[in-house]
């Protein structure tokens, strides 16, 4: 009986750890997605102001945030085994659009360099 109880508790503990891990990954993903978008947007603003150096620095940070988001995206998919509710899935999909945000910022930077 003790073995059954012990193994039963281990199963519950692993389930809780998995749920906590998924929550942590979702929080990290949200942070990186927001950071990437914010820095890309600010890079665009600096490009429009003609502040090329600042735009490049902000774009570099946005790129780093995207790389981090990509890593967390993969970890989340493995950990959740694809079991995401609608809100979680929206965030998951949003992280897949970050390349578009970076491209917009690169485009604006190239336009600013032409001026």
trRosetta pair geometry for C-beta under 8 A, 3 or more apart (Angstrom, degrees):
i j d omega theta_ij theta_ji phi_ij phi_ji
1 4 5.8 -54 -152 35 35 112
1 5 6.4 33 153 -16 67 107
2 5 5.8 -58 -149 39 32 110
2 6 6.1 33 154 -22 67 109
3 6 5.6 -54 -143 37 30 113
3 7 6.2 23 161 -12 66 108
4 7 6.1 -59 -145 42 26 104
4 8 6.0 31 154 -23 63 111
5 8 5.6 -55 -144 36 28 115
5 9 6.4 27 157 -17 63 106
6 9 6.0 -58 -152 36 27 108
6 10 6.5 30 150 -22 63 105
7 10 5.4 -48 -147 31 37 116
7 11 6.6 42 152 -23 65 99
8 11 5.8 -51 -155 30 32 112
8 12 6.7 29 149 -15 64 104
9 12 5.5 -53 -148 38 37 111
9 13 6.1 40 152 -21 68 105
10 13 5.5 -52 -146 37 32 114
10 14 6.3 33 154 -19 65 104
11 14 5.9 -53 -148 36 29 109
11 15 6.5 31 152 -19 63 106
12 15 5.7 -54 -150 35 32 113
12 16 6.4 31 152 -18 65 105
13 16 5.7 -55 -149 37 32 110
13 17 6.2 34 152 -20 66 105
14 17 5.5 -51 -144 36 33 113
14 18 6.2 35 154 -21 65 105
15 18 5.7 -53 -148 35 30 112
15 19 6.4 30 153 -18 64 106
16 19 5.7 -54 -147 37 32 111
16 20 6.2 32 154 -18 66 107
17 20 5.7 -56 -147 40 30 111
17 21 6.1 33 153 -23 65 107
18 21 5.5 -51 -144 35 30 114
18 22 6.3 32 154 -20 63 104
18 79 6.8 173 -156 -176 80 92
19 22 5.8 -51 -149 34 30 112
19 23 6.5 31 151 -19 63 105
20 23 5.7 -54 -149 36 32 112
20 24 6.3 33 153 -18 65 106
21 24 5.7 -55 -148 37 30 112
21 25 6.3 30 153 -19 64 107
21 79 5.4 -135 121 -156 116 141
22 25 5.7 -55 -148 37 30 112
22 26 6.3 32 153 -20 64 105
22 76 7.1 89 -141 -142 68 78
22 79 5.5 -175 -84 127 75 121
22 80 5.4 96 -123 -81 117 90
23 26 5.7 -54 -149 35 30 112
23 27 6.5 30 153 -18 64 105
24 27 5.7 -55 -149 36 31 111
24 28 6.3 30 153 -17 65 106
25 28 5.7 -54 -146 38 32 111
25 29 6.2 34 154 -22 66 106
25 72 5.8 164 -161 -169 80 93
25 75 5.6 -148 -127 107 128 107
25 76 4.3 165 146 -88 132 87
25 79 5.9 158 -12 46 159 150
25 80 7.8 -136 77 -36 143 103
26 29 5.7 -53 -145 35 30 112
26 30 6.4 31 155 -20 64 105
26 76 6.7 104 -69 -123 60 129
26 88 5.9 -67 -115 -128 130 98
26 91 6.6 77 -154 91 88 153
27 30 5.8 -53 -148 35 30 111
27 31 6.5 32 153 -20 63 106
28 31 5.7 -55 -151 35 32 114
28 32 6.4 25 156 -14 66 107
28 68 7.8 -114 166 155 101 105
28 72 4.8 -155 110 -125 112 145
29 32 6.0 -59 -147 40 30 106
29 33 6.1 31 156 -21 66 108
29 69 6.2 86 -145 -142 66 77
29 72 4.5 -167 -79 122 78 129
29 73 6.4 107 -122 -72 118 61
29 76 6.0 -5 -50 -42 141 148
29 91 6.0 104 113 148 121 115
29 92 7.3 -4 163 -92 158 55
29 95 5.7 -61 -172 -70 106 145
30 33 5.8 -54 -144 36 29 112
30 34 6.3 27 158 -16 64 109
30 91 5.9 -44 -82 -149 84 135
31 34 6.0 -60 -150 39 26 108
31 35 6.2 24 155 -19 64 110
32 35 5.6 -54 -142 38 32 112
32 36 6.2 34 158 -22 66 105
32 65 5.0 169 -162 -174 74 81
32 66 7.5 145 164 -86 104 20
32 68 4.6 -147 -122 99 135 105
32 69 3.7 -177 123 -72 126 84
32 72 6.1 157 16 21 147 140
32 95 7.4 45 91 -124 106 112
33 36 6.0 -55 -149 34 27 111
33 37 6.4 21 157 -12 62 110
33 65 7.9 174 -67 154 12 110
33 69 5.5 107 -66 -121 63 137
33 91 6.8 -150 0 -164 162 83
33 94 5.7 57 -156 116 147 110
33 95 5.1 -95 -86 -90 114 78
33 98 6.7 -127 -129 -75 70 117
34 37 6.0 -61 -148 41 29 107
34 38 6.0 26 158 -19 66 112
35 38 5.8 -58 -141 39 27 110
35 39 6.1 17 164 -10 65 111
35 61 7.5 -101 164 149 102 98
35 62 7.6 -175 134 -115 72 54
35 65 4.0 -153 103 -128 108 145
36 39 6.3 -63 -144 42 23 102
36 40 6.1 21 159 -17 63 112
36 62 5.1 89 -152 -160 58 73
36 65 3.8 -161 -68 104 76 119
36 66 4.8 99 -122 -63 136 73
36 69 6.0 -51 -26 -16 141 142
36 98 4.9 -3 134 -144 153 123
36 101 6.3 107 138 85 98 144
36 102 7.5 -53 -177 -58 106 94
37 40 5.8 -58 -143 39 27 110
37 41 6.1 28 158 -20 64 110
37 62 7.9 127 -36 -137 11 107
37 98 7.3 -105 -60 -120 75 84
37 101 5.5 -95 -108 -139 65 160
38 41 5.8 -57 -148 37 26 111
38 42 6.3 21 155 -14 63 109
38 62 8.0 -165 71 -99 53 95
39 42 5.6 -53 -142 41 33 109
39 43 6.2 42 153 -26 64 103
39 58 4.9 -171 -172 -178 82 81
39 59 7.2 164 143 -88 98 23
39 61 4.5 -128 -150 94 154 104
39 62 3.7 -163 97 -68 110 85
39 65 6.3 143 25 6 135 140
40 43 5.5 -51 -150 32 31 116
40 44 6.7 36 150 -21 62 100
40 58 7.6 166 -84 139 20 98
40 59 6.8 64 -113 -115 60 65
40 62 4.2 113 -59 -141 75 154
40 101 4.3 103 93 153 169 102
40 102 5.8 -105 -110 -85 129 47
40 104 6.8 79 164 68 118 100
40 105 4.3 -122 -159 -42 81 137
41 44 5.7 -50 -156 30 33 114
41 45 6.7 35 147 -18 63 103
41 101 7.7 -48 -47 -164 73 110
41 105 7.8 -90 -53 -82 22 110
42 45 5.4 -47 -149 33 39 116
42 46 6.4 38 153 -17 67 103
42 58 4.9 -127 97 -158 100 149
43 46 5.8 -55 -147 38 32 109
43 47 6.3 37 152 -22 65 104
43 54 8.0 -171 -121 125 58 70
43 55 4.7 92 -164 -158 73 68
43 56 7.8 111 -141 -51 110 13
43 58 3.8 -168 -75 96 83 114
43 59 4.2 99 -133 -60 155 79
43 62 6.2 -81 -14 -10 137 139
43 105 4.3 45 90 -155 127 124
43 108 7.4 134 121 75 84 122
43 109 6.8 -31 160 -62 107 110
44 47 5.6 -53 -149 33 31 114
44 48 6.5 30 153 -18 64 105
44 55 7.6 100 -60 -137 14 107
44 104 6.5 -18 -83 130 129 98
44 105 5.2 -103 -57 -110 83 72
44 108 4.6 71 -131 52 76 167
45 48 5.8 -58 -152 36 30 110
45 49 6.4 23 151 -14 65 109
46 49 5.5 -58 -147 42 35 110
46 51 4.3 -79 -170 74 89 107
46 52 7.8 164 138 -75 99 13
46 54 4.3 -131 -156 99 146 107
46 55 3.9 -168 96 -70 110 77
46 58 6.1 139 15 14 141 140
47 50 7.7 46 178 -69 31 20
47 51 7.5 -92 -69 59 22 63
47 52 7.1 57 -115 -103 64 54
47 55 4.2 90 -62 -120 75 152
47 105 7.3 160 -15 -163 140 65
47 108 4.2 123 89 134 153 99
47 109 4.8 -111 -104 -86 133 51
47 111 7.0 81 158 64 122 90
47 112 4.0 -140 -171 -29 82 145
48 108 6.6 -42 -50 -174 80 121
48 112 7.0 -106 -65 -84 25 116
50 112 6.1 179 -109 -160 44 107
50 115 6.7 -92 -109 82 98 144
51 54 4.2 -1 139 34 116 118
51 55 6.0 139 95 -26 72 89
52 55 5.5 -58 -146 36 30 113
52 56 6.3 31 157 -21 66 104
52 109 7.1 100 -139 -155 76 85
52 112 5.9 176 -89 123 85 121
52 113 6.4 89 -119 -84 130 75
53 56 5.8 -54 -151 32 29 110
53 57 6.5 28 153 -17 64 106
54 57 5.7 -54 -149 36 33 112
54 58 6.3 30 155 -16 67 107
55 58 5.9 -58 -148 40 29 108
55 59 6.1 29 154 -20 65 110
55 105 7.6 180 -176 -177 95 95
55 108 7.6 -131 -159 107 137 100
55 109 5.2 168 137 -106 130 97
55 112 6.6 103 14 57 170 160
56 59 5.7 -58 -146 39 29 112
56 60 6.3 35 153 -25 64 104
56 109 6.9 104 -77 -143 67 137
57 60 5.7 -52 -152 30 30 114
57 61 6.8 28 152 -15 63 103
58 61 5.7 -53 -152 35 35 111
58 62 6.4 38 148 -21 66 104
58 105 7.8 -128 107 -162 99 138
59 62 5.4 -49 -147 35 35 115
59 63 6.4 40 152 -22 65 102
59 102 7.2 103 -159 -146 89 79
59 105 5.1 171 -109 138 104 130
59 106 6.9 114 -153 -74 141 65
59 109 6.3 -21 -49 -56 156 147
60 63 5.7 -52 -151 33 31 113
60 64 6.6 32 150 -18 63 103
61 64 5.6 -52 -151 34 35 113
61 65 6.4 36 151 -19 66 104
62 65 5.7 -53 -150 36 33 112
62 66 6.5 36 150 -22 64 103
62 101 7.2 -129 -179 121 129 110
62 102 6.0 168 125 -99 118 86
62 105 6.4 81 66 27 163 169
63 66 5.5 -50 -150 32 34 114
63 67 6.6 36 152 -20 64 101
63 102 6.2 84 -87 -125 75 133
64 67 5.7 -50 -152 33 34 112
64 68 6.5 33 151 -16 65 104
65 68 5.6 -54 -150 38 34 112
65 69 6.2 37 150 -22 66 105
65 98 7.9 -140 107 -159 90 143
66 69 5.4 -52 -146 36 33 113
66 70 6.4 39 152 -24 65 101
66 98 4.5 173 -121 135 102 137
66 99 7.1 110 -160 -73 142 55
66 101 7.9 -174 -83 67 122 110
66 102 6.1 -29 -46 -50 158 132
67 70 5.6 -50 -151 30 31 114
67 71 6.7 31 151 -18 63 103
68 71 5.8 -54 -153 34 34 111
68 72 6.4 28 153 -13 67 107
69 72 5.8 -57 -145 41 32 107
69 73 6.0 45 151 -31 65 106
69 95 4.8 -160 169 -152 115 108
69 98 5.9 109 77 -27 150 162
70 73 5.4 -49 -147 29 29 120
70 74 6.8 28 155 -16 61 102
70 95 7.5 171 -79 160 43 110
70 98 8.0 -120 -55 53 85 137
71 74 6.0 -57 -157 34 31 108
71 75 6.5 28 150 -15 66 108
72 75 5.5 -54 -146 40 36 113
72 76 6.0 40 154 -24 68 106
72 95 7.7 -115 81 -145 99 157
73 76 5.9 -55 -148 34 24 112
73 77 6.6 24 154 -19 60 106
73 92 6.8 119 -139 -150 86 72
73 95 4.9 -171 -86 119 119 142
73 96 7.2 125 -144 -66 150 74
74 77 5.8 -54 -150 33 31 111
74 78 6.6 27 155 -14 64 106
75 78 5.9 -60 -152 39 31 109
75 79 6.0 23 156 -15 68 113
76 79 5.8 -59 -139 42 28 107
76 80 5.7 9 168 -4 68 116
76 84 7.9 45 156 -82 110 126
76 92 6.6 -149 110 -107 139 103
77 80 6.4 -62 -132 47 21 97
77 81 8.0 84 166 -86 51 13
77 82 6.6 27 -158 -70 76 63
77 92 7.5 111 -73 -149 86 127
78 81 7.4 11 179 -70 28 53
80 83 5.1 -144 168 55 85 69
80 84 5.5 39 159 -61 153 84
80 88 7.6 172 -124 149 160 142
84 88 3.9 -134 -168 101 99 116
84 89 4.3 138 108 -64 120 78
84 92 5.9 -2 -174 -18 176 144
85 88 5.0 88 50 15 69 106
85 89 6.8 -134 96 -9 30 94
86 89 5.7 -58 -145 37 27 111
86 90 6.5 33 155 -25 63 102
87 90 5.8 -49 -151 28 31 114
87 91 6.9 28 152 -13 62 103
88 91 5.9 -56 -156 37 34 110
88 92 6.2 39 147 -23 66 108
89 92 5.2 -51 -146 36 36 119
89 93 6.3 34 154 -17 67 104
90 93 5.8 -56 -148 39 29 108
90 94 6.2 35 151 -25 64 106
91 94 5.4 -50 -144 33 32 116
91 95 6.7 37 155 -24 62 100
92 95 6.1 -55 -161 26 28 111
92 96 7.4 26 143 -19 58 103
93 96 5.5 -54 -161 28 42 115
93 97 7.3 37 147 -20 67 103
94 97 5.9 -58 -160 28 41 112
95 98 6.1 -15 -167 -23 46 114
97 100 5.1 -34 -180 26 75 121
97 101 7.0 80 129 -21 79 95
98 101 5.3 -49 -156 31 48 115
98 102 6.5 47 149 -18 73 101
99 102 5.7 -54 -152 37 36 112
99 103 6.3 39 150 -23 67 105
100 103 5.6 -52 -148 33 31 113
100 104 6.7 36 152 -22 63 101
101 104 5.8 -51 -155 29 32 113
101 105 6.7 27 150 -14 63 106
102 105 5.7 -58 -152 39 35 110
102 106 6.2 36 151 -20 69 105
103 106 5.6 -51 -143 37 33 112
103 107 6.2 38 155 -24 65 104
104 107 5.7 -54 -150 33 28 114
104 108 6.5 24 154 -15 63 106
105 108 5.8 -55 -148 38 32 109
105 109 6.3 36 152 -22 64 107
106 109 5.5 -55 -148 36 31 115
106 110 6.4 32 154 -19 65 105
107 110 5.9 -56 -151 35 29 110
107 111 6.6 31 150 -19 63 105
108 111 5.5 -50 -149 35 35 114
108 112 6.3 37 151 -21 65 105
109 112 5.6 -54 -149 36 32 112
109 113 6.5 35 151 -22 64 104
110 113 5.6 -49 -147 32 34 114
110 114 6.7 38 152 -25 62 103
111 114 5.7 -56 -158 28 34 115
111 115 7.3 43 147 -33 63 96
112 115 5.9 -42 -160 11 39 116
